[in-house]
Amino acid sequence: MTTLSMAQALNAALRDALREDERVLVFGEDVGPLGGVFRITDGLTKEFGEERCFDTPLAEAGIVGLAVGLAMGGFRPVIEMQFDAFAYPAFEQIASHVAKLRNRTRGRLSLPMVIRIPYAGGIGGVEHHCDSSEAYYAHTPGLKVVTPATADDAYWLLRDAIADPDPVIFMEPKRLYWSKGETSAGDRRAAGFGRAAVLREGGDATLVAYGPTVPVALEAAEAAAREGRDLEVVDLRTIVPFDDATVVASVRKTGRCVVIQEAQGFAGVGAEIAARVQERCFHSLAAPVLRVTGFDIPYPPPILEHSHLPDADRVLDAVDRLQFDDEPDLLHLAGEAS
Amino acid sequence: MSVDVLLPSPVPVRFVAEDGTAVQPPTGYQVPEEERLLEAFRRMVVGRRFDRQATALTKQGRLAVYPSSRGQEACQIAGVLALREDDWLFPTYRDSVALVSRGLDPVEVLTLLRGGWHCGYDPAATRVAPQCTPLATQTIHAVGMADALRRKGEDGVVMAFIGDGGTSEGDFHEALNYAAVLHAPVVFFVQNNKYAISVPLAKQSAAPALAYKGIGYGIRSEQVDGNDLVAVLSVLDAAVEHARTGGGPFLVEAHTYRMDPHTNADDASRYREKQEVEQWEAADPLARLETYLRGRGVLGADAVEAAHEAAEKFAARVREDMNADPEADPYELFEHVFAEATPQLREQRALLASELED
């Protein structure tokens, strides 16, 4: 067991992948001698040389397009988009080529490549540095979308993503870069890829979270436990492929579900999860599936971001609305009748 | 590096005038060997016949759509002849003639346009990337592939085809810049056919010539008469040699003309005069090469006739092969999304199965 920050775990995953597979290449903006603006690629150019880890010109469509050509040519590019919103210039490359090449060519070409994107807010970043852009990618067939919430998952999910035969959008919750956790000693490659994790067991309600809201869900569950309410916390880990089985099993057990995401709520990943849960768990549900999300606003300036971001209180308020006590509704009906 | 080295010729490089007579070419370019010119002639005859056949197939409902390259045969064929088999080609949707000339199965080439699948041929086996519909995106893939070849120690070259309209796209500029910075063995070949669907070149770019777009990125560039096969092949030979021998990327602009509408679904009379098209008829690349080769006494009537016979035979084969309805397996819809279908895709496959069994 070693204690690492998520940033250190990601760095270790890249280093080990570069060491084990000479086809792996790391490139992007400032990822060379600087080590990336978040230092995720720290030391890699020094250890593996400019041929394996290098700075590119400042053009994101170019970074992704270059990776497409290199992957077609037999390499395994692991590229960095410096920030969530900086990946938008590359969207055509991602949606029209990265996601579709296997399909267009009937499987004759595949693109084993990873696009790392630091995403979401909570670090006091100025505009265009804090977007939760996961829904764009999750809505694009042909892309796998992964987002770790712990240092250990960060390491293994990134190793799995690099080894995957298909393109993976690897979304790193930047506010968790500095959170520390123990990393497992044994090889648990592919143990988490495509599988959600039950981080805390409970019988009263299920909190479904991913990436930056996983610690929020855990905090809420701790607080609820002090009030005698026993919440289960599910960390999706991979948005695509989506682990219906684990989520459904949990909600069928608890009968109640709150989905938590940092992104704005409308047409988001949480909406998809809520729909899937009610489609599959209708007869087990004692209350509507609720969502706790950011508001439907452009990401706010730092001074206001605490008002926007879902926190444990907002989650607990939602839990309170899960109709544990039906009496208020009965009174309401009685009032209407009189 | 001196700027002068990068600059294109101030006028398009030309070896053969419109009337088929030889003109004094600029220094630094070689007339390609006679046998290659004869091969180019034969391929242009077949290519033009194939193009006409494909357009006819749209009228018979056998092709959903066909973007013709009639008038651009010198570019289509020279681009292919300048490459070795182990070089890579990154074509656009208008480059079917080039693909057929490279030896790809015509039905496989037309699979995209008949609606059978998005790409009918095997890009890995043929070293031809899928014909690209989004504009200019393939140019940066070509740079990545060129860098991959270099890393693997292969001396292969990558050629990316693009049109005049595509040079306005950001990806073209990013590709030029990346190619130059990476010193990638890639040739960007712009077929400037004067129209992007309906928009004429004058509304596309204020550059003195599109070839000048290379210099700002540090890329050696050239412009050539795109209806003069001898010139296009000579310049592309030099460009490919430059890239293959470690000289870095090369940009070539060929001035040509799209004789047909954008596709069979387009009406070119809405945006250009008949007179303009007639003027370009006089600059026809195939007639020009034939006159030139006949004038030099290396191409006789028998050889011309044989080329046309071969073209007719080829067209007949295309007609016959395209007559069969393409096979379609609905379950293939789920097969190539990922290497292994997700649980959700397996569920959707089962749903489709229940619909099909009803």
Boltz contact constraints between the chains, C-beta under 6 A:
constraints:
  - contact:
      token1: [A, 57]
      token2: [B, 177]
      max_distance: 6.0
  - contact:
      token1: [A, 57]
      token2: [B, 181]
      max_distance: 6.0
  - contact:
      token1: [A, 59]
      token2: [B, 174]
      max_distance: 6.0
  - contact:
      token1: [A, 61]
      token2: [B, 171]
      max_distance: 6.0
  - contact:
      token1: [A, 61]
      token2: [B, 174]
      max_distance: 6.0
  - contact:
      token1: [A, 62]
      token2: [B, 140]
      max_distance: 6.0
  - contact:
      token1: [A, 62]
      token2: [B, 174]
      max_distance: 6.0
  - contact:
      token1: [A, 62]
      token2: [B, 178]
      max_distance: 6.0
  - contact:
      token1: [A, 65]
      token2: [B, 140]
      max_distance: 6.0
  - contact:
      token1: [A, 65]
      token2: [B, 141]
      max_distance: 6.0
  - contact:
      token1: [A, 66]
      token2: [B, 140]
      max_distance: 6.0
  - contact:
      token1: [A, 66]
      token2: [B, 143]
      max_distance: 6.0
  - contact:
      token1: [A, 66]
      token2: [B, 144]
      max_distance: 6.0
  - contact:
      token1: [A, 66]
      token2: [B, 178]
      max_distance: 6.0
  - contact:
      token1: [A, 68]
      token2: [B, 141]
      max_distance: 6.0
  - contact:
      token1: [A, 68]
      token2: [B, 144]
      max_distance: 6.0
  - contact:
      token1: [A, 69]
      token2: [B, 141]
      max_distance: 6.0
  - contact:
      token1: [A, 69]
      token2: [B, 143]
      max_distance: 6.0
  - contact:
      token1: [A, 69]
      token2: [B, 144]
      max_distance: 6.0
  - contact:
      token1: [A, 69]
      token2: [B, 145]
      max_distance: 6.0
  - contact:
      token1: [A, 70]
      token2: [B, 144]
      max_distance: 6.0
  - contact:
      token1: [A, 70]
      token2: [B, 148]
      max_distance: 6.0
  - contact:
      token1: [A, 72]
      token2: [B, 145]
      max_distance: 6.0
  - contact:
      token1: [A, 73]
      token2: [B, 145]
      max_distance: 6.0
  - contact:
      token1: [A, 73]
      token2: [B, 148]
      max_distance: 6.0
  - contact:
      token1: [A, 75]
      token2: [B, 148]
      max_distance: 6.0
  - contact:
      token1: [A, 96]
      token2: [B, 134]
      max_distance: 6.0
  - contact:
      token1: [A, 102]
      token2: [B, 336]
      max_distance: 6.0
  - contact:
      token1: [A, 103]
      token2: [B, 336]
      max_distance: 6.0
  - contact:
      token1: [A, 103]
      token2: [B, 337]
      max_distance: 6.0
  - contact:
      token1: [A, 104]
      token2: [B, 118]
      max_distance: 6.0
  - contact:
      token1: [A, 104]
      token2: [B, 119]
      max_distance: 6.0
  - contact:
      token1: [A, 104]
      token2: [B, 130]
      max_distance: 6.0
  - contact:
      token1: [A, 105]
      token2: [B, 119]
      max_distance: 6.0
  - contact:
      token1: [A, 105]
      token2: [B, 123]
      max_distance: 6.0
  - contact:
      token1: [A, 105]
      token2: [B, 130]
      max_distance: 6.0
  - contact:
      token1: [A, 106]
      token2: [B, 336]
      max_distance: 6.0
  - contact:
      token1: [A, 107]
      token2: [B, 336]
      max_distance: 6.0
  - contact:
      token1: [A, 108]
      token2: [B, 122]
      max_distance: 6.0
  - contact:
      token1: [A, 108]
      token2: [B, 124]
      max_distance: 6.0
  - contact:
      token1: [A, 109]
      token2: [B, 123]
      max_distance: 6.0
  - contact:
      token1: [A, 141]
      token2: [B, 337]
      max_distance: 6.0
  - contact:
      token1: [A, 142]
      token2: [B, 337]
      max_distance: 6.0
  - contact:
      token1: [A, 165]
      token2: [B, 339]
      max_distance: 6.0
  - contact:
      token1: [A, 166]
      token2: [B, 338]
      max_distance: 6.0
  - contact:
      token1: [A, 166]
      token2: [B, 339]
      max_distance: 6.0
  - contact:
      token1: [A, 241]
      token2: [B, 342]
      max_distance: 6.0
